Amino acid sequence: MAVHSVRLPATLAARLERLARNTRRSKSSYIVEALERYLDEREELEMALSRVREPKVEYIDQDEVKRVLSHD
């Protein structure tokens, strides 16, 4: 496992310390959990944005979708 150092604002460090102490979990476990969640969300966002930025992709707006679907 890799070791990294991060600088946390005092208020965030205090909250992390309090949570870890109250739950008897390590601060590292909370940092890893938070980072995993953030990266999952960020990777999904970046994938979606890359699709939107694709110049050859054609999109239709919501009104057009409704019009097409209502003619079935």
Steps between C-alpha positions, in 0.01 A plus 500: 500500500626847411549767762404862425500813709226758478455834670152544641341821621484498879121477508495200267779329693311551826180354354692200367672448834170520690323258265785249512516517879122467543469206261831334588599492134822633360522839337659326203195280450279808474740674264517193274120462503447869417760497224355185343153656492632826359704328229209277397276806459769707331589225252132463405471876456812516283370213284166678453672829419724333244190364325337843496816657361523247214464717187345231277216412738157636417252579774132579495326708760230382740215648295612303194516179705145560625380569146656184362372283786145638479465386137520125576 
